[in-house]
């Protein structure tokens, strides 16, 4: 059962987190180069952010099955995942909406786009860190 849970967890991460990470990264650049693509990228971010809830759900089930719920690498990963979700839900998605509103109003969203690019970079760095922790598992008794 552990292998099935782990497989679903990894597949959910690839299928859900991958697209939102790429779309969020592309959004600031596309606002400047091809603003008509921005609403689609925002929609991808919103939809896949919702699907991304499956990643920690299956991750916790996998960790419980493996008996590693109290391991430092996992607790750190859970905390960073929560921070990444907060950055996406509270900072990135609302700023994308603000940029889209500015584009609709015909105003320049320049400063918001610059901040959005920075926040998206932080979001991506958080996910990269979680990914490394999931692979390396420092101090884990399950080996790496």
N, C-alpha and C positions, 0 to 999 in steps of 0.2 A: 504494500500500500504506500510506503514511503516513496518508492521510485515513481509511482503514478502521481502522487501529490507534487513531488519535485518537478516532474516533467510538465505538469499543468502550470505550476508556478513559473517556470522558466519560459514556457510558451506564452503565457499571459504577459510576462514582462516584455518579451520580444514584440508581440502583436499589439499590445496596448501602450507601453511606455515608449517604444521606438518611434511610432508615428507622431505622438504628441511632442516628443523631443525634437524631431526633425521639423515638424510644422511650426513649432514655436520658434525654433532657430531661424527658419526662413522668413517668418512674418515681418520682422523689421526691415530686412533687405527688400522684400517684395513690395512693401508699402512705398518705398522710394522708386523701385524700378518698374513694377507692374501692379499698381494699386488695385486693379480690378480682381487680382487673385487673393487679396487680403481677406475678404469675407470667407472664402473657401478654407483658407488656412486656419482662420479662427474657428470655423465649424469643426474642422478636423481636431483641433486642440480640445474643444469642448467635448466632443463625442468620445474621443479616446481617453480623455481625463476621467470620464465616467466609467469607461471600461477598465481603466487602470485600477479601480478599487479591487478587482479580482486578484491583483498581484499580492498585496499584503494579506488578503484573506487566505489564499493558498500558501503563502509563505509562512504564516503563523501555523496553519495546519501541518505543513511539512516540518517546521521546527518542533512542534509538539510531538509529532511522530518520531522524530530523531532524538528527542530528549535534550534539546539544546536551547530551550526558551530562556534560560538564565545566563547563557554565555555572553560575555562582554561584546564580542563582535556582532552578535545578533541584536542585542539591546541597542548598540550604537547604530546599526543598520535601521532598526525600527524608528529610532529617534530622527535619523536623517531622512528617512522616507516621509515621516510626518512633516518635517520642515519643508521638504520638496513639495509635498501636496499643498501645504500652506502657501508657499511661494507661488505655485501655479494657480491655486484657487482664489487667493486673496490679492495677489499682485499682478501676475502675468495676464490672466484672462480679463480682469476688469480694465487693464490698460489697453489690451487689444481692442476691447469694446470702445474705449475712449478714442482710440486712433480711428476706428471705423466711423464713429460719430463725427469726428473732425473732418474726415474725408467726405462724408455725406454733406456736411455743412460748407464744404469748400474752403476750410481753413487749414493752415499748415500744422501738422501734428509733430513737428520736428523734435522738440524737447521730450515729448512723451515717447517718441520712437527711440530716442537715445537711451532713456531710462529703461524702456522695455527691453532693449538689446542687452543691457547690463543684467537685468533681472533674469532674462532667459538664460544668459550665461551662467548665472548662479544656480538656477534650476538644473541645468545640464551638468554642472560640476557636482552638485549633490547626488544626482543619479549615477554619475560615473564613480563617485566614491562608494556608494552603496553596492554597485556592481563589483568593484574591486574587493570590498569586504566580503561579499558573497562567494567570491572565488577563492580568495586567500584564507579567509577565516582565521585570523591570527589568534593563537592560543586555543584553538578548537581541539577537542579530543577526538573528533571524527577524521582528522587528517585533511591534508589539502594536496 
